[in-house]
Amino acid sequence: MSVLSFGLGLGVKIHGHVEPFVMASFDVGTVDLLVKTGFIPGENIVDLIVPGVFVAYDFCNFRIYGGFEGLWHLTERRCLLLARVGLNYGFDLNFSTLYVGGELGLPISLPGEFFVETDELSIIPTLITYLEF
């Protein structure tokens, strides 16, 4: 598996909170590997760190992707793990591509004290926009 191209992205997600994020994309042939990290500001400047790993497929101007994302609360030292699936539309600009779209996050329950129990949580809708260079 060799990387054919590399890109960087800056964006924001809105899912009850505003989450700025940075992202790296690696084109590995038919699919792209997306690695992101974001943060959610709060009382302690940063309350949550939000890393994620996704596999994406670009079809015309659409990007379809799925993967996993964790919302790691720094004060409580606990993590909410989400399985995410999303669809974005890319607008080609002269210097980059602007993606606008949405995601659905399904909470995953894992054993252990580090992970948040998800018995009463439902699907989390998210709006997303980012520039990819």
N, C-alpha and C positions, 0 to 999 in steps of 0.2 A: 504494500500500500504506500504510494507516494503522494505527496501533497502537490497539486498542480497550481494552486494559487492561494493567496492569503489575503484576508481583508480585516479591517477594523470597523467597529460601529459604535456610535453613541446614541442613546435613546432614553425614552421614559416609558414606564408602564403605570397604568392607573387601575388599581384593584382594591378600592377602599382607602388606599394610601397612594401617594406619588412615589414612585421608585425610579430614580435615575440609574442608568447602568452603562457599562462598557461591555463590548463583545468582540471576540475574535472569531473569524470564520475561516475554515480550512476546506478548500475544494479538493476532494479526494476521488474524483471521477464523476460518477453519476449523482452522488449526494454530497452535501456539505455537512461538516461537523461544526456546530456552533457551541462556543464556550463563553458563558457570560457571568458577570458578577455585578450585583447592584446593591444598593443600600436604601433603607427607609429611615429618614431622619426622625428624631424624637426628642425627648427631654434630655437625654445624655448625648446629644449631637447625632450619634448613630445608634439606633436601637436594634435594628435588624440588618444582617448581612444576607444577601440573597444570591447564592451561586446556582448555576444551572448548566446542564449539558443537553444538547439537542441534536437530532439528525434532521436535515432539511432537504427537500427536493424542489427545485425551481422548474416551473412549467409556464412558459411564456412570461408574463409579468407577475405570476402568482408564486408565492413560496408557501409550501405546505410543510409543517414540521411537527415533531413530537419529541418528548424527552422528559427529564426530571429536573425539578427545582426544589431547593430547600430554603425555608425561611428560618434562619438561625437567630434566635433572640439572645443577644449578648449578655444581658443582665441575668436572665433566668437560665441560661445555658441549656436551652432546649430547642428542638428543631421540628418544624412542620414540613413534611415531605409531600410534594405534589407531583403527580403525573400530569404533564401538560401536552395539549395538542392545539395547534394554531394555524391560521391562514392569514397571510399578508399580501397586499398588492404593492408592487414596486413601481415607483415613478422614476424614470431615468433622468437624472440631472447631468449637467456637463461635468461636474466634479465628483459625483457620487450617485447613489440610489437611495431614494426616500421610500421606506416601507411603512405602510399604515395597515392595521388590521386588528385582529382579536384572538384571544386564547381562552380555553377552558381548562381549569385546573381541578383535578380530582384528588382529594386528600388520601394519602396512603397511611395505613396504620402498621407500624412496625413494633416489635417487642423492645423493651429496654426503657430506662428512665430518660434517656436523651431525647427520644422521639415523643411528640405530642400525640395523645390518643385522639382518633378522628371519628369516634362513634356518632357524634352529633353534628359533624360538619357536612356541608353539602358542596356541590360544584361551585367553583369560584370563577366568575367571568372577569376578563381583563381586557382593557384596551391597550394597544401598544403602537408606538411609532419610533422609528430610528433611522439614522443616516448610516449607510455602509459605504466606506471608502475603499 
